[in-house]
Amino acid sequence: MLAGQPITVIGGGIGGLAAALAAARHGARVTVLEQAPEIAEVGAGIQISPNGWAVLKALGLDQAVAAEAPRLTAVRLRDFRRGAQVFTMPLSRADRPFHAVHRADLIDILATACREAGVAFRLNTRVEAVEVDGAETVLTLSDTMPERHGLTFAADGIHSPARAALNPRSRAWFTGQVAWRATVPDDGSLAAEAHVFMGPGRHLVRYPLRQGRLVNIVAVEERDAWGPEGWHHTDDPANLRRAFTDFCPELRGLLDRVETVHLWGLFRHPVATVWTQGQLALLGDAAHPTLPFLAQGANMALEDAWSLVAALASDPDTADALATYAELRRPRTARIVQAAEANATNYHLRPGPWRFAAHSALRLAQRVAPHAVTGRFDWLHGHDVTRG
């Protein structure tokens, strides 16, 4: 049980804050270690699909997020050169809302709720190494001697020292793709839809944020050169415009307005083989980094956070609870990671018979059986870990 239990959370991102909040609501004494000087996120847009929204609703945060995030009504797949529609997936089911939210807004809402629940924060605290010593988790920090902690949640991302400690042989590999991320101000005239412009070896995703006051852009290009992992690397907007110069005028006009852009190399990480040891548990990107082609990174982190705390709250044996959490989450996250990787191939078909056949099949499905395509993702979006 969690009442009175001290818990350390490494990382003040979406997964870490959601886990901290859920645990505090069960009476745990939670401390979040965050390397930044404040709990904040510049970031850009993310999509919260129904499976992630279920967690926000269970945490009582859905109304606060909805006030900042438009509900998306459709995802439209479009041809890169003419902008012609290939397929539209309506997002109209009342019980399955999709929202586009600025990452900074979601972080702020989660952090505020954590403070109200009594979560403590240690800022400017970088965890450089993690070791499991029996029932204790030993954390080597950047500014102090090693510290001994009990139950510890590692939600510290793709470069997590905890992941490295539990999975020392795990290696990432470059996918041959890089991605740009940017936002531009807008007048609110865009429909609340996500548009995916599919081109040869490239695609670009566009959707509104903050009730249409911003437009979020994620643009992916295949290339041989390796890009640095992590998206806090600035790039010249001219490089982004050059890569998509043959896309339709609608998009070129949008890219002409980009003033600041970040670029990162996309690396494929295996889903962690070992998720827990002693009283240490991985969640979010520390356990299962994913490519951004299914918009599930934040949603998986929310699912992990709820599932981890629910397992601990329902089982007085911590070891059994952590084992249950890992057994529950590993197969689902592996399936999501694999599906995200497949989406990149579908978006990047080059002109020729395969592209013609694939797009023709989608257009035909749009006319005769649109739900046959959208129903392919019922296993993903219809899953609700809070009912568990």
Helices and strands as residue ranges (DSSP letters): E 6-10, H 14-25, E 29-33, E 45-48, H 50-58, H 62-68, E 74-79, E 85-90, E 99-102, H 103-116, E 120-122, E 127-133, E 136-141, E 147-149, E 151-154, H 161-166, E 173-185, E 193-199, E 202-209, G 210-212, E 214-222, E 234-235, H 237-243, H 249-255, E 261-268, E 276-277, E 280-282, G 284-286, H 297-314, H 318-347, H 353-368, H 370-374, G 375-377, H 378-381, G 385-387
